[in-house]
Amino acid sequence: MRQFALRWLALMIPLAIFFLFLSRNTSAYTTVNKIVVPGTLIAAATRISNEAGEDRHAPHVDDAKTIDIGPFWRKWSQIMYDARPDPTTTVQLRGTASIFEPSDPNASRKPYYDLVSNERESLVSAIGRPHTRFVKELLENIAGDESIFQGRGIVMVGGGEYFGPAIVSIHMLRRAGCTLSVEVFVPDDDEYEVEVCESYLPKLNARCVVLAHILAQSSVDGAKLAIRHYQLKAPALLFSSFEEVLLLDSDSIPVADPTTDIFETEPYISSGLIVWPDFWGATESPKFWSVVGVPGFPANLPATSSEAGQLVVNKRTHLAPLLLATYYNVFGHLYYPLLSQGALGQGDKETFMAAAVVLNATYYRVKTPVGNIGRDDGRSYRGTAMVQHLPSDDLAKSQGKPGTVRPAFLHSNTPKMNAGHLVDEGDLVSADGKSRLRLLGSKSDQQKLFGFDLESSVWDLLVQTGCELAGVIRDWNSRKRLCDRLEEHHQKVFHDERQSPGGIYR
């Protein structure tokens, strides 16, 4: 018996050593994948190889949920490619549309001047007929596809210079009380940063998804169905694992909890799609509506164009409009000029509401005009950010109910709240270089608008993240004394105005 025990011990000791070694080399990966699927072990082996020194920037094991989207994208990318517009067609413009602010942002939209010089019939043939085919395929083949998406969450596009402001935005979500998971889509392996994606973001219940890995699962050659950085928001929405999604630009800062203040309220519950307004009037070519098969110019569209710094969609009810919006973005070189005619900000921003209109799907366009926040640098007033409002308050006001329409998001786009850039690009000082500036207005103005000093809270986070990640985020590697300079501005501007961190109105 003793001899048997010794033999058993001799056998088990090497096995124990082996499994201890294995666990030491795989423990870092197990936190990345919550679901084990076929292919994960192969990916893990690749990751171990990378850890050995082959590529320090390559992503480790992809989140398992991104694998599930493969069959979905293979199906729909093929349908999109088969329904592609004539590749020899271009949209020709006679000049570009001018931006203008409508006197009444919620007045019914009137057709803008048609600056598209192509003949209507040629556009219908080259673009409209493939569009009709895609819509037909969409309506015939979409049943059941919504079932692969689960739960609620937030989607952002990150990578490179977008990581810094995205991290601040995620922190502000948490300060607002939002616990929803966040998926940060990065374009490709080059913009995947291991320490950010696998160490920092998971602490905030956020993770990175490499868009190129999903696109590569298409049956269509990537060169034939290319998606570039300015087209990424629609695919990020489409490929996210969530059924109910809030899309946030990396520079859009939440000042409310989207769970309780948007997802669980009207008008989202009934409409399934919420879009916010821009400052400027809509400038689509009247030919767009002919191309996509809408008879006549649609009635009851708002005078202003849309702003896509934030968007909310329920894929269970609105997967078809989202797929159509993705189609418009994939072939954006044709649809962008039809939808904006070269106006400032031309891009994906008009595609989401247009898709809903084309498919006669429900949507809610916020009526409260976008607010403007800026600063006086001693020489001129300069716009800093756009204020977008809560749909629930907006709906109540439109129904004649009393109360204030509260802010929901601050889209801080000039400049973005990027700690590494703010200290180097001159936005923090007056034109004569003698004074330090607030970017979002006075403390009293912010307390009146937001219920707390938003800029002070944001600067708490800029210092915190800038100091913690100064040697981590690659975009900041060349910024000298980043932490010191952030702390210096923070101390000089906010030291006598401090509040407890994290104030969010209720």
N, C-alpha and C positions, 0 to 999 in steps of 0.2 A: 504493500500500500504506500509506504514511504517512497519507494522507488518510482511508483507511478506519479506521485505528487511532484517529485523532483523533475520528472520528464515533462509533466504538464506545465510546471513553472518555467522550465527552460524554453518551452515552446511559446508561452504567453509573453515573456519579457521582450523578445524582439518585436512581437506584434504590437505591444504597448508602445514601444519606442517609435515604431513606424507610424502608428496613428497619432502619436503626439507630434511628430514631425509634420504629418499631413495637416493636422489642425492648426499648427502654427503658420503654415503657408496658405491656408484657405480661410482662416477666421476673418480676415479683412473683407472677404468677398460675400460671406454669408449674410451680412447686414444689407447688402445691395439688393439681393434677390429675395423677395418674400414668397415667391411662387417658383417652384422648380418645374421646368418644362424640358422636353427633349431639345438638345442642343446646348443647354446651359453648361454641362460638363465640358463640352468641347470649347465653349467660350472661356470657361474657367482655365482650361489648360493653356489657351492662348494668352490669357492674362498673366499666368505664372511665367510664361515665356517673356512677356513684356517686363515683368518685375525683375527679371534677370538682367535687364538692361537694353532690350531691343528698342523700345519706344516709350519714353517716360510720359508722353502726352497722350498716348492711346487710351481710349476708354476701357475700363474694366468690364466686367460682365454687364451686358445690357439688362435693363429691367425687363422681366419676363413679359410684362404687358405689351411691350413693343413688338414681340414676336407674334402675338395674337392678331395684330392688325395686318400681317402679311397677306393672307388670302383676300381680305377685304380690299387692300390696295391693288393687288394683282388684278382683281376683277374690275375695279373702277378705273384704274389707269388704262387698261385695255379698251374699255368702253369709251373713255375720253379720247384716246388716240384714234380709235376707229371713227369717231365723230369729230375729228380735228378739222379746223377751217382749212381752206386752200392755202398751202404754205407759201405760195407766190404772192399772196395778197398783202398789201399794207394799207393802213388808213392814212390818207393824205389830208392835211389840215391847211386851210388858208389863214395862217396866223394862229394865235393862241387865245383862248378865252381870258377875259379880264376878270379879276376878282372884284366883287362888290358886296356890300352889306345890304340885304333887303331892309326896307323901312319897317316891314312887319315880317319877322322871321317865320311866323306860322300862317301867313297868307298862302292861298293855293298857288302852287308853282305854275309859272307860265313858261312856254317853250323858249329856250335860249336861241340865239342866232345859230344857224347851222353853218359851222366852219369846216365841215367835212366835204371835200371836193369830189370824192368818189360818187358815182351814180348809185342811187338807191338800189336799182335792180342788180347791179354787179355785187354790192355788199350782201344782198339777200341771197344771191347764188353762192358766193364764196364763203360767207360766214353764217348767214341765216339758215340755210338748209342743213349744214352740219349741226347747228344749234337745235333745230327741230328734231333731228335724229337723236341727239343726246337726251333731250327732254323726254322723248318717247321711251328710250332705253331706261331712263331714270325711273319713270313711273311704272314701267313693267318689271323692273328687276330689283327694286329697293326693299321689297317686303322681307322683314326679318333681320335685315342688316343692323338695325338699331340695337338689337339684343346683345351685341358684343360689348357695348359701353355700359359702365356701371358707376353709380354714385355721383357726387358733386365734387368739383374741384376748380382750381385756378390754373390757367395756362399763360405762359409768358414765352417770349423769344429772347434768348440770351446769347452768351458767347462774346469774346472780345470786349469791346468798350461797353457792351450792354450788361455785363455781369454786375458792375458796381451799382448802377441805379436799380437794377432788378433786385439785388439783395436788400437795398434800403426799402423798396416797395414791399418785399416779403416781410421784413421786420414791422413795417407799419400795419400790414394785415394782422399780424399777431397782436400788436398793441391795440388794435380795434376790437380784439376778441375773437377774430376768425381763426378757426382751427382746421379749415379745409386743406387738403393736400395740394401741393403746387407742383406742376410739371414745367420745367424750364427746357424748352427746345433749343438745341444748338445745331447749327447747320451741318457740321461734319466733324470728323475726328480732330482736325487741326484746331477747332475752337472748343473742344472738350478739355477742361482743366481738371485733372484728377483730384487735387486737393479741394478745389471748390465744390466739385460735383459729388465727391464721395466722403468728404470729411465735414465741410462746413454746411452745405445745404441740407443734408439729412437731419441736422440738429434743429432745423426750422420746419421739419416735415415737408421738405422739398427735394426733388431729384431731377437729374438731367436726362433728357432723351435725345439721342443723336438722330436727327431727321434723315440724314443720308442713309442710315442703316435701314430705315423703313422704305425710303424711295428705291433702294437697291433691290427690294423684293418684288418690284414691278416686273411684269413680263415684257414691258416695253423698254427698249434701249433708252438709258437716261439722257443721251444726247438728243433724242427725238422728243422727249417730254421733260425738258429741263425746268427746274424751279430754282429761282435765284433769291438772294437775301431779301429783296424788297417784296417778294411774293410769299413769304414764309408764314404769315399769320393764318391764312385760311388752311393750309395743310396742318399747321400746329393744332388748330381747333379740331380739324377732322380726325387727326391721328391720336389725339389725347385719349386716355383710357376712360375719361369721364362721360357720363350721359348728360349731365347738366354742367355747363361750363361758363365761367367768367374769363374772358380774354382780357389781359392787361398788357399794354405796352410796358416795357421796362421802366419808362419814365413817368408812368401814371401811378400816382400815390393814392391809395385808398384812405379815406377819412371816415368810413363807416364800415360796419360788418356786413359783407355781402350775403352772409347766410340769413341773418334775421331781417336785414333791411332791404334785400332784393329777392333772393330765392324764395323766401317764405311769404311774399306779399304779392298783391296785385300791383301792376299789371302783368308781371312775369308769369304768374300761375296760369292766366288765361291766354296770354299771347305767345309765350314760348320763345320770343326773340325780342330783344331790346336794343335799340340803336340810339346814339346820342348825336346832337347837332354840331355843326361847325359854325364859324362866324359867317362864312361866305355863302353867296347864293349858288344854287345848283347850275351847272353849265353843260349838262349832257346834250349831245346832238339829238335832235328829234328823230334822226335816222336810227338811233339805237333801238327805239321801241319798234320800228318797222322790222329791223333785223331779227329781233327776238320774238316776233310774232304777236306783239301786243297791238290790238287795233286802236289807232288813234293815240293821242297823248293822255296818259293816265290822269284821272281826276283825283283831287284831294292829296296830292303829294305836297309836302311842306316846301316853302320857298328856299330854305337853306339846304346846303349839301350836308353830308354826314361826316362824322369824325370817328375814326376807328381806334382811338387810344384805349377804348374799352368797349366790350360788346358781350352780351349775355345770350346764350342759346341753349335750348333743350333739344338734344339730338333725337330723343324718342319721338318728338312731334315735328322736328325741323331738320332732319337729316337730309331730306331732298333739297331744300334751299341751300344748305351748307355745301352739299356736293356741287350744286350748280354754281355757287359762289367760287368754289375751288376751280371749277372749269373756267370761269371768267378770269381767274388769276393765272392759271396755267397758260392760258392764251392771252395774257395781259397786254402783250404788244398790240393787240387788236382792240380789246375791250376797254382798256384804260383810256385811250384817246376818244373812243365813242362815248364813254361815260363822263369825261371831264374836259375834253377838247384842249388839253395842254394847260389847263388852269393850275395855279399854284397848289401843290399837294397832290397832284394826280397820282393815282395808284390804286391800292386795294380798297380804299375807304368807301367807295360807292357800290362795291360789288355785292355786299351782304343784303342791303335793303332792296337793291335791284332784283336779286334772285328771288326774294320773297314776293315782290310785286309780280314778277313774271309767272310764278307758280301760284299766284293768288293765295299765298300763305298768310297767316296772321302775323302781325308784328306791332311793336309799340315804338314810336319815335318820340323821345322826350321833347316836350314843348318849351320848357323853360330855356331861354337863350343861354348859350355858353357864356360864362363870366370871364373877365380878363383881369389878371393880376400882373403887376410889373413894378419897376423901380425907376427912380429919377437918379441918373448918374451925375447930375450937375450940369449936364449939357443937353440932355434930351430924355424923354420918357422912353423906356424900353420894356416891351412885353416880356414876361417871364413864363407865365403859365396860364392854362385854361382851367376853369372850374366847371365841372359837370355835376348834375344834380340827381337826387334820388328819384327814381321813377314813381315810387309810391306817393311821395309828397306831390310830385308833378301831377299825377293822376287826380289826387284829391283837390288840388287847386283848379284843375280843368273842370271838375265837377261842382265848383263853387263852394267848396268846403273851406273853412278858415284854417289858418296855420301858415307856417313858413316852409318854403321849399328848401330843404337843407342840402348842402354839398355832399356829394358821394365820392368824387375823385378830383385830384389836382393833377392835371397833365402838365408836368413841368418840363417843357421841351427846349426852352432857350434861356438859360442853359439847363442841361439835364443835371440831376443830382448825382453826379459822378465825382466822388471824392478826389480821384487822381487828376481829373481835368479842371475842376473848379479852382484849384490853387495855382494853376499855371496859365489860365486863359483870360485873365483880366476882368472877369465878371464881378469879383468881390470888392473892387475898389472903384472910387469915383473917377470921372474922366480925367481929372487933374492928378490922380494918384495919391491924394492927401487923406481921403476918408474911406473907411470901410463901410460897405453897404449891406443892408438887408435886401434880399432878392424878392420877397413875397409881400412887402409892405410893412407897415408899423405893427408893433405888438398889439395895440388896441384895435386896429383894423382886422387883424387876424382873429383876435378873440371874439370880435363881433360877428365875423363871417363863419368861423369854424367852431367857435366855442372854446378854443384854446389857442395857444401860440404854436401854430403848426411848424413854422420855420425853426423855432427853438428845438422842437422834438426831432425834426429831420436832422438838424445839426448834431444833436446828441448821437444819432445813428451814423452820420458821416464821420464823426471822430471815432466812434467805436469801431466801425467796419474799416475805416481807412487805416487806423493804427493796427488792427488785428490782421488785416489782409495786405498790408503794404508790400510784403515780400512774397505774397502768394498769387494774387491776380496778375497775370502776365502784362495786361494793359498798363499796370502801374509800376512796372519794374524800373522804368527810367525816371520816375518822379523822385527827385532828391528831397530828403527830409520831409516826406509826406506827412507823417504823423505830427511832427513839430509844427508845421505850417497850418494844418487843420486845427490843432489845439490853440494856436495863436489867434486865428480868426474867431474861433468859438469863444475864447476868453474875452477878447476885446469887444465883441458885439453883444454877447449874450450873458456875460458874467453877472451883471446886476439885474437880470430879468429872469433868473432861473426859476423853473417850476419842476415839480416832480415829473420824471420822464413818463411818457406814454399817455398824456391826456388826450382823450377822444370824446367828442361831444356825444350826448345821448338826448 
